[in-house]
């Protein structure tokens, strides 16, 4: 197990890569080997066709609730295009009612890869972010409605909701965590959400995001200490460096794409771009190594920075072997 019970090192379940039945098996196997908690993203399509899957995240999270004992996060879903925010609120409240104290709600502003499938207009980033924060307002209203037993309604710039309430609700609403890699959104998240989610990035950039988030929290009259900061780390471990690199190039070439990806609509477009990815493009973005200690050192830097929940994704198909090695050689050596 991880050295500190206050530190969650969880399993990032990739519904883009694995059949949902396999995801549940891997997640349970990870928990048996010292991982704690699971996060899984709401994808309608994989990044590239090679990944091959895109299961419905809420079904899988329910199965994970039955098979595991740690926390459950859809990290992340976009409550803004395929979904009306009311539906996300109902799904989240139900999961939290079924598995009390385990579920957190991770929200993002969306990517065309997943959201354009319903054939709506795909706006530029500022509108996507504004939509997300209006959606958060609706979700918070509905969470409150379920606890207070009073109907709520909403009429805003992007969404309308007639008078209603959540009829199935846990005693405490799920934490709402916002995914961001930008300073303005991080500060707004601090004002309106309960925590922050980001992906592996240079430490100075993450420190900047933490600072902006904390500023927003203080402006909302709250104390940022103890508010969750969640990280997803992509990596490639295999028994040889060559195999680890081949896995990254084949299974997760999007990890080497050094540009914003939110406007790209098709896995087939990503596949064409993947042809341009070179091994050096992963440098500084993802550790690719057969040495578990090299991965441990990289994860420890994020722990030292202040993350309290870190979810690990090994990009190769060698999930069970990786879980065994990291459960034995990496997780017990991480210190908060």
C-alpha positions as CSV (number, residue, x, y, z in Angstrom):
1,X,0.0,0.0,0.0
2,X,1.0,3.6,-0.4
3,X,3.0,4.9,2.6
4,X,0.5,7.5,3.7
5,X,-3.2,6.9,4.1
6,X,-3.9,10.5,3.2
7,X,-2.4,10.0,-0.3
8,X,-4.5,8.3,-3.0
9,X,-2.6,6.6,-5.8
10,X,-5.4,5.4,-8.0
11,X,-5.9,3.5,-11.2
12,X,-6.8,5.5,-14.4
13,X,-9.2,3.2,-16.2
14,X,-8.9,3.8,-19.9
15,X,-12.3,3.2,-21.5
16,X,-10.7,4.4,-24.8
17,X,-8.4,1.3,-24.8
18,X,-10.1,-1.6,-23.0
19,X,-13.4,-3.4,-23.1
20,X,-15.5,-2.4,-20.1
21,X,-15.4,-5.9,-18.6
22,X,-11.6,-5.8,-18.8
23,X,-11.6,-2.3,-17.2
24,X,-13.5,-3.6,-14.2
25,X,-11.2,-6.6,-13.9
26,X,-8.0,-4.4,-14.1
27,X,-9.5,-1.9,-11.6
28,X,-10.2,-4.6,-9.1
29,X,-6.8,-6.1,-9.7
30,X,-5.2,-2.7,-9.1
31,X,-7.0,-2.4,-5.8
32,X,-5.7,-5.8,-4.7
33,X,-2.2,-4.6,-5.4
34,X,-2.4,-1.3,-3.4
35,X,-4.0,1.2,-5.7
36,X,-6.8,3.1,-4.2
37,X,-9.6,4.5,-6.3
38,X,-10.5,4.7,-10.0
39,X,-11.0,7.5,-12.4
40,X,-12.4,7.0,-15.9
41,X,-13.2,9.6,-18.6
42,X,-16.5,10.1,-20.5
43,X,-15.4,9.4,-24.1
44,X,-17.8,8.8,-27.0
45,X,-14.8,7.9,-29.2
46,X,-11.2,6.8,-28.7
47,X,-8.4,9.2,-29.5
48,X,-7.1,7.0,-32.3
49,X,-8.7,3.9,-33.9
50,X,-5.9,1.7,-32.5
51,X,-7.2,2.2,-29.0
52,X,-10.4,0.6,-30.1
53,X,-13.0,1.2,-27.4
54,X,-15.3,3.9,-25.9
55,X,-17.7,2.5,-23.3
56,X,-20.4,4.5,-21.4
57,X,-18.6,5.8,-18.3
58,X,-21.6,5.8,-15.9
59,X,-22.4,2.1,-16.5
60,X,-18.8,1.2,-15.9
61,X,-18.5,3.3,-12.7
62,X,-21.5,1.5,-11.3
63,X,-19.8,-1.8,-12.0
64,X,-16.7,-0.5,-10.4
65,X,-18.7,0.5,-7.3
66,X,-19.7,-3.1,-6.9
67,X,-16.2,-4.6,-7.5
68,X,-14.0,-2.1,-5.7
69,X,-14.0,-0.1,-2.4
70,X,-12.1,3.1,-3.3
71,X,-13.3,6.4,-4.7
72,X,-15.0,6.7,-8.1
73,X,-14.5,9.7,-10.4
74,X,-15.7,10.3,-13.9
75,X,-12.6,12.3,-14.6
76,X,-13.9,14.0,-16.6
77,X,-17.3,14.5,-18.2
78,X,-18.5,17.6,-20.1
79,X,-21.9,18.7,-18.8
80,X,-22.5,21.0,-21.7
81,X,-23.1,19.5,-25.2
82,X,-24.1,15.8,-25.3
83,X,-25.5,16.2,-21.8
84,X,-27.8,18.8,-20.3
85,X,-26.3,19.6,-16.9
86,X,-29.4,18.2,-15.2
87,X,-28.7,14.7,-16.5
88,X,-25.1,14.9,-15.2
89,X,-26.4,16.0,-11.9
90,X,-28.8,13.1,-11.7
91,X,-26.2,10.5,-12.8
92,X,-23.7,11.8,-10.2
93,X,-26.2,12.0,-7.4
94,X,-27.4,8.5,-8.1
95,X,-23.8,7.1,-8.0
96,X,-23.1,9.0,-4.8
97,X,-26.3,7.6,-3.2
98,X,-25.4,4.1,-4.1
99,X,-21.8,4.4,-2.9
100,X,-21.7,7.0,-0.1
101,X,-18.5,8.9,0.4
102,X,-16.8,7.4,-2.7
103,X,-17.9,9.4,-5.7
104,X,-16.6,12.8,-6.9
105,X,-17.7,14.6,-10.1
106,X,-15.0,15.7,-12.5
107,X,-16.1,18.2,-15.0
108,X,-14.5,19.7,-18.1
109,X,-15.4,22.1,-20.9
110,X,-15.4,19.3,-23.5
111,X,-13.6,18.2,-26.7
112,X,-15.0,18.0,-30.2
113,X,-13.9,14.4,-30.4
114,X,-16.7,13.5,-27.9
115,X,-19.2,16.3,-28.0
116,X,-19.7,17.2,-31.7
117,X,-21.3,13.8,-32.3
118,X,-24.8,15.3,-31.6
119,X,-24.2,17.7,-34.5
120,X,-24.5,20.9,-32.6
121,X,-22.4,24.0,-33.2
122,X,-18.9,23.6,-31.7
123,X,-17.9,27.0,-30.2
124,X,-14.5,28.4,-29.4
125,X,-12.9,27.9,-26.0
126,X,-14.2,31.0,-24.1
127,X,-17.8,29.9,-24.8
128,X,-17.1,26.3,-23.9
129,X,-15.7,27.5,-20.6
130,X,-18.6,29.8,-19.9
131,X,-21.0,27.0,-20.7
132,X,-19.2,24.7,-18.2
133,X,-19.5,27.2,-15.4
134,X,-23.2,27.8,-16.0
135,X,-23.6,24.0,-16.0
136,X,-21.9,23.9,-12.6
137,X,-24.4,26.4,-11.3
138,X,-27.2,24.2,-12.4
139,X,-25.7,21.0,-11.0
140,X,-25.1,22.8,-7.6
141,X,-28.7,24.0,-7.6
142,X,-29.9,20.5,-8.2
143,X,-27.7,19.0,-5.6
144,X,-29.1,21.5,-3.1
145,X,-32.6,20.7,-4.3
146,X,-32.2,17.0,-3.5
147,X,-30.9,17.8,0.0
148,X,-33.4,20.6,0.8
149,X,-36.4,18.9,-0.8
150,X,-37.3,22.0,-2.8
151,X,-37.8,22.5,-6.5
152,X,-35.3,24.7,-8.4
153,X,-35.3,26.2,-11.9
154,X,-32.8,27.9,-14.1
155,X,-32.9,30.4,-17.1
156,X,-29.4,31.4,-18.2
157,X,-27.4,32.3,-21.2
158,X,-27.0,28.8,-22.5
159,X,-29.4,26.5,-20.5
160,X,-33.0,26.4,-19.3
161,X,-34.4,24.1,-16.7
162,X,-38.0,24.1,-15.6
163,X,-38.9,23.7,-11.9
164,X,-37.7,20.3,-10.6
165,X,-35.5,18.7,-8.0
166,X,-33.3,15.6,-7.6
167,X,-35.4,12.9,-5.9
168,X,-32.5,10.5,-5.3
169,X,-29.7,12.2,-3.4
170,X,-27.0,11.2,-0.9
171,X,-26.7,12.9,2.4
172,X,-23.8,15.0,1.2
173,X,-23.4,16.2,-2.4
174,X,-20.5,14.9,-4.4
175,X,-17.5,17.1,-4.7
176,X,-17.3,19.0,-8.0
177,X,-13.8,19.1,-9.4
178,X,-12.9,21.1,-12.5
179,X,-10.4,20.0,-15.1
180,X,-8.1,22.8,-16.4
181,X,-4.7,23.5,-17.7
182,X,-5.1,27.3,-17.9
183,X,-4.8,30.1,-15.3
184,X,-8.1,31.9,-15.9
185,X,-10.2,28.7,-15.7
186,X,-8.2,27.6,-12.6
187,X,-9.2,30.8,-10.8
188,X,-12.8,30.5,-11.8
189,X,-12.7,26.9,-10.6
190,X,-11.5,28.1,-7.3
191,X,-14.5,30.4,-7.0
192,X,-17.2,27.9,-8.0
193,X,-15.9,24.3,-7.5
194,X,-14.6,22.1,-4.7
195,X,-11.3,21.0,-6.3
196,X,-9.0,20.9,-9.3
197,X,-8.0,18.2,-11.8
198,X,-5.1,18.5,-14.2
199,X,-2.8,16.2,-16.1
200,X,1.0,15.8,-15.9
201,X,2.8,19.0,-16.9
202,X,6.0,20.9,-16.0
203,X,6.0,21.5,-12.2
204,X,6.2,25.3,-12.6
205,X,3.0,25.3,-14.7
206,X,1.2,23.2,-12.0
207,X,2.4,25.5,-9.3
208,X,0.9,28.4,-11.2
209,X,-2.4,26.6,-11.6
210,X,-2.5,25.9,-7.8
211,X,-1.9,29.5,-7.1
212,X,-4.7,30.7,-9.3
213,X,-7.1,28.1,-8.0
214,X,-6.2,29.1,-4.4
215,X,-6.8,32.7,-5.2
216,X,-10.3,31.9,-6.5
217,X,-11.1,29.8,-3.4
218,X,-10.1,32.7,-1.1
219,X,-12.2,35.1,-3.2
220,X,-15.2,32.8,-2.6
221,X,-14.6,33.1,1.2
222,X,-13.3,29.6,1.6
223,X,-9.9,28.1,2.8
224,X,-8.0,26.3,0.0
225,X,-6.3,24.1,2.5
226,X,-7.6,20.6,2.3
227,X,-9.4,21.1,-1.1
228,X,-8.7,18.2,-3.4
229,X,-6.1,18.6,-6.1
230,X,-6.3,15.6,-8.5
231,X,-3.7,14.6,-11.1
232,X,-3.8,12.1,-14.0
233,X,-0.4,10.9,-15.0
234,X,0.2,9.1,-18.3
235,X,3.3,6.9,-18.5
236,X,4.7,4.0,-20.4
237,X,6.3,1.2,-18.5
238,X,7.3,-2.2,-20.0
239,X,9.9,-4.8,-19.3
240,X,12.3,-3.1,-21.8
241,X,12.7,0.6,-22.8
242,X,12.2,-0.4,-26.4
243,X,8.8,-2.0,-25.6
244,X,7.8,1.0,-23.5
245,X,8.5,3.3,-26.4
246,X,6.7,1.1,-28.9
247,X,3.7,1.1,-26.6
248,X,3.7,4.9,-26.4
249,X,4.0,5.3,-30.1
250,X,1.3,2.8,-31.0
251,X,-1.2,3.0,-28.2
252,X,-1.0,6.6,-27.0
253,X,0.5,8.8,-29.7
254,X,-1.8,11.6,-28.6
255,X,0.6,11.9,-25.6
256,X,3.2,13.2,-27.9
257,X,1.0,15.7,-29.7
258,X,2.2,19.2,-28.5
259,X,-0.9,21.2,-29.4
260,X,-4.4,21.7,-28.1
261,X,-6.7,18.8,-29.1
262,X,-10.1,20.1,-28.2
263,X,-11.2,21.1,-31.8
264,X,-10.2,17.8,-33.5
265,X,-13.3,15.8,-34.3
266,X,-12.3,12.3,-35.5
267,X,-10.1,9.5,-34.3
268,X,-9.1,9.1,-38.0
269,X,-7.8,12.7,-38.0
270,X,-5.8,11.9,-34.9
271,X,-4.4,8.9,-36.6
272,X,-3.1,11.0,-39.5
273,X,-1.5,13.4,-37.0
274,X,0.0,10.4,-35.1
275,X,2.1,9.7,-38.2
276,X,4.0,12.9,-37.4
277,X,4.8,12.0,-33.8
278,X,8.4,11.1,-33.0
279,X,9.9,9.6,-29.8
280,X,11.4,12.9,-28.8
281,X,7.9,14.5,-28.7
282,X,7.2,12.6,-25.5
283,X,10.1,14.2,-23.6
284,X,8.9,16.3,-20.7
285,X,5.4,15.0,-21.3
286,X,5.4,11.4,-20.3
287,X,8.0,9.1,-18.7
288,X,8.8,6.2,-21.0
289,X,11.1,3.7,-19.2
290,X,11.5,0.1,-18.0
291,X,12.9,1.4,-14.7
292,X,10.1,1.5,-12.0
293,X,12.3,3.9,-10.0
294,X,12.3,6.5,-12.8
295,X,8.6,6.5,-12.7
296,X,8.5,6.6,-8.9
297,X,10.8,9.7,-8.9
298,X,8.5,11.5,-11.3
299,X,5.4,10.7,-9.3
300,X,7.1,11.7,-6.1
301,X,7.7,15.2,-7.5
302,X,3.9,15.6,-8.0
303,X,3.3,14.3,-4.5
304,X,5.8,16.9,-3.1
305,X,4.0,19.6,-5.1
306,X,0.8,19.0,-3.1
307,X,-1.4,16.6,-5.0
308,X,-3.4,14.3,-2.7
309,X,-5.0,12.1,-5.4
310,X,-2.9,10.8,-8.3
311,X,-4.3,8.4,-10.9
312,X,-1.8,6.4,-13.0
313,X,-2.3,5.4,-16.6
314,X,0.1,3.0,-18.2
315,X,-0.5,3.4,-21.9
316,X,0.5,-0.2,-22.9
317,X,-1.7,-3.3,-23.0
318,X,0.4,-4.9,-20.3
319,X,-1.9,-3.7,-17.5
320,X,-1.6,-6.7,-15.1
321,X,2.1,-6.9,-15.3
322,X,2.4,-3.1,-14.7
323,X,0.0,-3.2,-11.8
324,X,2.0,-6.0,-10.1
325,X,5.3,-4.2,-10.6
326,X,4.1,-0.8,-9.4
327,X,2.1,-2.2,-6.5
328,X,5.3,-3.9,-5.3
329,X,8.1,-1.4,-6.3
330,X,6.5,2.1,-6.7
331,X,3.5,2.6,-4.5
332,X,5.0,1.6,-1.1
333,X,7.9,4.0,-1.7
334,X,5.9,7.2,-2.3
335,X,6.0,9.5,0.7
336,X,3.8,12.5,1.5
